[in-house]
Amino acid sequence: MNLNEQLIHIRQSLGGIAPEIFLAVFFCFFLFSELVLFKQFEKKKASFWLQNLALAGSLVALILVLGQWNDKPSFRFHPLLFLDHQSVFFKVMIILAWIFSLIHVRILKYDFPPEFNALLIAAVAGLNLLTMSTHLLTIYLSLELISISSYLLVAISPYKKAAEGGLKYLLFGAASSAVMLYGISLIYGLTGTMDITSEAMTAGLMNNSNLVITVSIVMTLAGLLFKLSLVPFHVWTPDVYEAAPTPLVSFLSVAPKAAVILVLMRLASVLPAQYFPILGGIALISITIGNVAALWQTNARRLLAYSSIAQAGYLLVGVASYSRFGFETAVFYTASYLIVNMAAFFLIDLLQPKATTELSAFEGLGKQNIWISGILTVIMIALAGLPPTVGFTAKWLIFSALWDSYHDQGFPWMLWLMIGGTLNAAVALAYYLRLPYLLFFKNSNEGNSASNESALGKVIAGIFLAAVILLFFNPEWIMSWISAF
């Protein structure tokens, strides 16, 4: 490629990452606006305008991403980034999660430091880049942008436990990043490339022993497992979920998982066969540990933290299936999990606004706020994977893909993964149904009457209810998009 061709490629590449360029410019503009508004207006009014600015920016980013759907799949800054229907779909999910987090903040009237929205913009930019990354270097740098933004978001929250949660998040994140970087250096040393679309990577790894391949893959996956809250990089999750404010936890519980799942699917096309049993083993261990640990929790957010560890394991099952159907079901599971999990945090916050969310605080609230409590019950049923909710459809499709792969490929570990996952789904009922039990079958304690009576909050809760039930009957609404990949 001569100089002229390189300049043309750079110009075309810049045009192909318009949403990310917008987010970078918007980040700088937001910081400038923050300085100006806080000098011109009182804190409350300045915060109001900044919230509106952040929401407007998120809507512009969504429009720009939707405009990429019809773009021809191609590289940007070859071989660093690749834009296709998959990356656009995942970017849409990430930005929708961002928009809903901003709405959550407004409805519950959270008072965050002004840097909150700017850091959230940076995190979304990193997540968008991660969905397009096809090079180990861009994967690592995108993860670092997401991680640093996330550490600061947790630590600057105006809560006593925020500093402790942020420090644990930072320490575990730094360790996982270091391990991942060492794994990347091993792969580069063995293959001479960091391009995950290159056949040279597969060929280079296959020329080594199984032990070397396994160690390299596991170490490289460390940073991705950390973002997915998967064993053994899951220890930070309950502390951060308990310490951080609910809107932030809601975003961090779904958006990074969506981006990382796509990276794992891209890696599936190049890493050797040892990659899939490793994913299957990590998935089963994570599902088991998440579900068993959740049984002993007394705090709703810690319970959902261990739930997210188990749910991330189920997400991994679709990737471990190593089939087109398996990848499609993993994407469907990601989309349905995003809806259900954000709904769970939102509804818990409506019942106990900004509270510590001890489970005992929910006793008897179902009789006082039937609408929100009833929808929360449906959401917990969806997380458990029972009909008639999209949670059942997602789990059914995941295990169907695994069963088909077992029949086609005949690997015994796939059968054990399916048996273990199914048994764990039954175990999960014990803690997912605990919250509905406390809401409707326990008498209210004094002081348990705090709830948000926002009409908009109730409308959004109703939209979540409709989405969770209608997607059970019409999963093709999402699958038709996914099949277009």
C-alpha angles and dihedrals in degrees: 000000000000125000095266092051090048092053091049090049091050091050092049091045092053089052089051095057097050095135092053092047089049091051091050092050091042090052091056093042091050092053090049091048090050092056092048098044096048090053094047102040140032117269097260095051093043090052090050092054092045091052090052091047092051092049092049090049092051091053091050090050090051091052091049092050093047088052089062094061093092095044115118111254107258145139124273113207089354122266098007103073135022124193119203139138091280094057092045091051092050092046089054090053092049094050092046088054089051092049092049092049089055090049089048090054092050097047094048092041097231116185106216128172110268091249090067095085094043092053090047089055090052091049092051091049090053092048091050091051091047092057089058098040116121098163127073090230095055090043090055095044092047090051090051092051090051093044098048091048090048094049091053093044091055096042098048093052111120095242132108095236094046096090092050092047092046092050093051090046091051096047096049091042093051091049094049091046091052092049091047092050090051090050091051090051089052092051091047091049092049098043108022092229141080094193106114091199091060121101087212089075093058093043093048094050094046090058090067135071122277091249093056092046093048094048092048093049095045093049092046090051092054097095092044092049089051092056091046091050090235127156126302092020096049102093095099095055105083093043094050093044090052096043102043124074115266099249090054093046089049091056096042091049094062116015099061090044091055093053095044094050089059091051090051090052091051090050089052090070095059111025119088125262091269087074094074102053087048090054091045093051093047090048094052094045091048093048091050097044092044094051097042094047091048090060091071100046123118097184122075095219093048088049090054089046092060088041089057090053089055093043091051087055090056089049088056092053091070092052092045089055088073099208135107089250090051092053092047091051090048089055091047090049090050092052094046092044090052091055096043099043096047088048091053094053092043094051093045088053091050091054096043107020113210090337129140087257097224107176091236088063090066095059111127096356091121090072092051098044107024097167098054094036092049092052091046088054090054090048092052089049088053091052089051089053100241127144141286089040136085088248089071092048092050094050092043092053093045093053092041089057091048092049092050091049091049090054093046099042103024098215110159093213089066091059092049090048091053093048092046093046093049093049090048090053087061092048090052091063089072094066102027091059093045093083094052088047092054092045098052109017102043127074117245119257121220111276094025094111099091111124138143113250095194111149090209089053091054091048092051090047088054091051089053090050092051092047094049094050100037092050088057090060096034110031088153088079087077100023091059089061092045094049088056089070 
